[in-house]
Amino acid sequence: MPEDTFNARIAEARSRINQLPDEQRGPLMAILNETVQRHEEMKQNFARIHDALGEWQLMVKYLIFDREATIRERDELRRRLGNQGR
């Protein structure tokens, strides 16, 4: 859900809750505030996951590059050793 839609729905819920009698308002406001807090926590967690995924992708690229370089070096050494034996 887009952030502006979420905020609009929270504002609407808050407005409706404020129209209720005091004894009903307290528990519902607590639930609404917890919902907002958990939404923020989820956004932070998804940002962390996104960052970690980016780092992981970069590490995989480095590993692939290193593997390819190692294979090239190995093949070059084998070629040199093969030429020395002849």
Residue, then its C-alpha position, 0 to 999 in steps of 0.5 A: m500500500p502506498e504511504d499516502t494511502f496508508n496515512a489517509r486511512i490512518a487519519e480517517a480511522r483516527s477521526r472516526i475513533n475520536q467520535l466514539p465515547d471515551e470508554q471506547r476511544g482508549p483501546l482503539m487508539a492504542i491499537l491504531n497507534e500500535t498499527v502505525q508503529r508496526h508499519e514503521e518497523m516493517k518499513q525499516n526492516f524492508a529497507r534493511i533487507h533491501d540493503a543486505l540484498g544489494e550487499w549480497q549481490l555485490m559480494v556474489k559479483y566479486l566472487i564470480f570475478d575472483r573465480e574467473a580470475t583464478i581459473r585464468e591464472r590456473d590455465e596460464l600456469r598449466r600452459r607455462l608448465g606444459n611448455q617447460g616440459r617439452 
